[in-house]
Amino acid sequence: MADFKTHLSAGAATGFAISIITYWADWITNVYMAIIVFFVTAIGSFLPDMDSASGLPVRIIFGLYAYFAATLTIYYLHDNGSPIYLTLFLPFASFIFVHKYLRKIFIKFTKHRGIFHSVPAILISFFATLVIAWSTDLKVLEKFVIAISIASGYFCHLLLDEIYSVNVLMSNKKKKKIKLKNFSLKKFIKERFGVKRSFGTALDLGFKQKEKYPGIIAYLILIVLIIISLPIINEIYNKLW
């Protein structure tokens, strides 16, 4: 599979392309939004690795979640006129909980290259971002672009994992001669193209071996998000056409 730097570089390149195209198409109206789109796509490019037990991606992702949780806590307490000691303590507590304890809980109940490396996970990232973005003051198409950016970065990560699962050039392996006796197409492809065991585990439909329940849960979440998003999609459709 591709390493963190490769995923981040590809995500940044994808983000740059999306920001340029959407700015040119007037879906986003200022340079600041273009910069946000760039960074959001880059973040989406390593979201699939948040189920990794260790490493830089999971620390970055849960660090961002922790800051987001602390910020939401501050806004909630401020709007409700909470006492100053709560306003100072609870955001800090929410940050520590998400960054340290929630990450450990999450890692315990997930498996790397599990459901987060699948097609429904891409769709969940899109619709979940769309629902969250709809609570902001951004314009209709800007919210749509943010959701596209996250999903594009996510897809870019999984596509790279699949590409890196096949060594087409076979630079470090000697190609074997084809033997017609006991010929196996699967074995031939594996030997000829250097197909690794990880091939097909990123862009699958979510029903991995011994992981049927996470796949079912993922599709249930996706269905709920689609139902919630129907009015949003209708508004986007009316804006575009």
C-alpha positions in Angstrom: 0.0 0.0 0.0 1.1 3.6 -0.4 2.7 5.4 2.5 1.5 8.5 4.3 3.6 10.9 2.2 2.3 9.5 -1.1 -1.3 9.7 0.2 -0.9 13.2 1.3 0.8 14.3 -1.9 -1.9 12.8 -4.0 -4.6 14.3 -1.8 -2.9 17.7 -2.1 -2.7 17.5 -5.9 -6.4 16.4 -6.0 -7.4 19.3 -3.7 -5.5 21.8 -5.9 -7.3 20.5 -9.0 -10.7 20.6 -7.3 -10.1 24.2 -5.9 -9.1 25.4 -9.4 -12.0 23.8 -11.2 -14.7 24.8 -8.8 -13.3 28.4 -8.6 -13.3 28.6 -12.4 -16.9 27.2 -12.5 -18.0 29.8 -9.9 -19.1 27.1 -7.4 -16.8 28.8 -4.9 -16.5 32.6 -5.0 -13.3 33.5 -3.3 -9.7 32.5 -2.8 -10.2 31.7 0.9 -12.7 29.0 0.0 -10.3 27.6 -2.6 -7.7 27.3 0.2 -10.2 25.5 2.5 -11.1 23.1 -0.3 -7.4 22.3 -0.9 -6.9 21.5 2.8 -10.2 19.6 3.2 -9.3 17.3 0.3 -5.8 16.7 1.8 -7.4 15.8 5.1 -9.8 13.4 3.4 -6.9 11.7 1.7 -5.8 10.1 5.0 -9.1 9.7 6.7 -9.3 5.9 5.8 -6.2 5.4 8.0 -7.9 6.5 11.2 -8.5 2.8 11.9 -4.8 2.3 12.1 -3.5 1.3 15.5 -0.6 3.6 15.3 1.2 6.1 13.1 0.9 9.8 12.1 -2.4 9.7 10.2 -4.4 8.5 13.2 -2.8 11.1 15.5 -3.5 13.9 13.1 -7.1 12.8 12.5 -8.0 12.5 16.2 -6.1 15.7 16.9 -8.4 17.5 14.5 -11.4 15.8 16.0 -10.3 16.9 19.4 -9.9 20.5 18.4 -13.3 20.3 16.7 -14.9 18.9 19.8 -13.3 21.6 22.0 -14.5 24.3 19.7 -18.1 23.0 19.6 -18.1 22.8 23.4 -17.0 26.4 23.7 -19.7 27.6 21.4 -22.4 25.6 23.2 -21.3 26.8 26.6 -21.0 30.4 25.4 -24.5 30.4 23.8 -26.1 29.0 27.0 -24.4 31.4 29.4 -22.5 28.8 31.3 -20.3 29.7 34.3 -16.7 30.7 33.5 -15.2 27.6 35.3 -17.2 25.3 33.0 -16.3 27.3 29.9 -12.6 26.9 30.9 -12.7 23.2 32.0 -15.2 21.4 29.7 -13.5 22.3 26.3 -10.2 21.1 27.7 -11.8 17.9 29.1 -13.5 17.2 25.7 -10.2 17.7 23.9 -8.4 15.2 26.2 -11.3 12.7 25.9 -11.4 12.7 22.1 -7.6 12.9 21.6 -6.6 10.2 24.1 -9.5 8.0 25.2 -11.9 8.0 22.2 -9.0 7.2 20.0 -8.1 4.1 22.1 -11.8 3.0 22.1 -12.0 3.5 18.3 -8.8 1.5 17.7 -10.0 -1.3 19.9 -13.2 -1.9 18.0 -11.9 -1.3 14.5 -9.5 -3.2 12.2 -7.0 -1.6 9.7 -8.1 -2.1 6.1 -11.6 -2.9 7.4 -14.8 -1.1 6.7 -13.0 2.3 6.5 -11.4 1.0 3.3 -14.5 0.4 1.2 -16.9 2.1 -1.2 -19.7 2.7 1.3 -17.1 4.5 3.5 -16.5 7.0 0.7 -20.2 7.6 0.3 -20.6 8.0 4.1 -17.8 10.6 4.1 -19.6 12.5 1.4 -23.1 12.5 2.9 -21.9 13.0 6.5 -19.8 16.0 5.5 -22.8 17.4 3.5 -25.1 17.2 6.6 -22.5 18.8 8.8 -21.7 21.5 6.3 -25.4 22.3 6.0 -25.3 23.7 9.6 -22.8 26.4 8.5 -23.3 29.8 6.9 -21.6 28.7 3.6 -23.4 29.1 0.3 -25.2 26.1 -1.1 -22.6 25.1 -3.7 -19.7 25.8 -1.3 -21.2 23.2 1.1 -21.5 20.8 -1.9 -17.9 21.4 -2.9 -16.7 20.7 0.7 -18.5 17.3 0.7 -17.1 16.5 -2.8 -13.6 17.4 -1.5 -13.7 15.1 1.5 -15.0 12.2 -0.6 -12.5 12.8 -3.4 -9.6 12.8 -1.0 -11.0 9.6 0.6 -11.4 7.9 -2.9 -7.9 9.0 -3.8 -6.5 7.2 -0.8 -8.3 3.9 -1.6 -7.4 4.1 -5.3 -3.7 4.5 -4.4 -3.9 1.5 -2.1 -5.2 -0.6 -4.9 -2.6 0.7 -7.4 0.2 -0.1 -5.0 -1.2 -3.6 -4.5 -0.1 -4.4 -8.1 3.5 -4.3 -9.2 3.0 -4.1 -12.9 6.6 -3.5 -13.7 7.8 -6.4 -11.6 11.1 -4.6 -11.1 12.1 -6.8 -8.1 10.8 -10.1 -9.4 11.7 -12.4 -12.2 8.7 -13.2 -14.4 8.2 -16.9 -14.5 7.5 -18.9 -17.7 3.9 -19.9 -18.3 3.2 -23.5 -17.7 0.0 -24.9 -19.2 0.0 -27.9 -16.9 -2.2 -27.2 -13.9 -2.7 -23.6 -15.2 -4.5 -21.3 -12.8 -5.6 -17.8 -14.0 -5.5 -16.4 -10.4 -2.0 -17.7 -9.9 -0.9 -16.5 -13.3 -2.1 -13.0 -12.6 -0.5 -13.0 -9.2 2.9 -14.2 -10.5 2.9 -12.1 -13.7 1.7 -8.8 -12.3 2.9 -9.1 -8.7 -0.6 -8.9 -7.2 -0.4 -8.6 -3.5 -2.8 -10.1 -0.9 -4.0 -6.6 -0.1 -5.4 -6.2 -3.7 -9.1 -5.7 -3.7 -9.3 -4.8 0.1 -9.6 -1.1 -0.4 -12.2 -0.5 -3.1 -14.6 -3.2 -2.1 -18.3 -3.1 -1.3 -17.8 -3.3 2.5 -18.5 -7.1 3.0 -15.0 -8.3 3.8 -14.3 -11.8 5.0 -15.2 -12.2 8.7 -16.5 -8.6 8.7 -20.1 -8.8 7.6 -21.6 -6.9 10.6 -19.5 -3.7 10.1 -20.6 -3.8 6.5 -24.3 -4.0 7.4 -23.9 -1.2 9.9 -22.1 0.9 7.4 -25.0 0.5 4.9 -27.5 1.3 7.5 -25.6 4.5 8.4 -25.4 5.4 4.7 -29.2 4.9 4.2 -29.9 7.2 7.2 -27.5 9.8 5.9 -29.1 9.7 2.4 -32.6 10.1 3.8 -31.4 13.1 5.9 -29.7 14.5 2.8 -32.6 14.3 0.4 -33.8 17.9 1.0 -30.2 19.1 0.8 -29.6 17.2 -2.5 -32.9 18.7 -3.9 -31.6 22.2 -3.0 -28.3 21.5 -4.7 -30.1 20.2 -7.8 -32.2 23.3 -8.0 -29.1 25.5 -7.7 -27.2 23.7 -10.4 -30.1 23.3 -12.9 
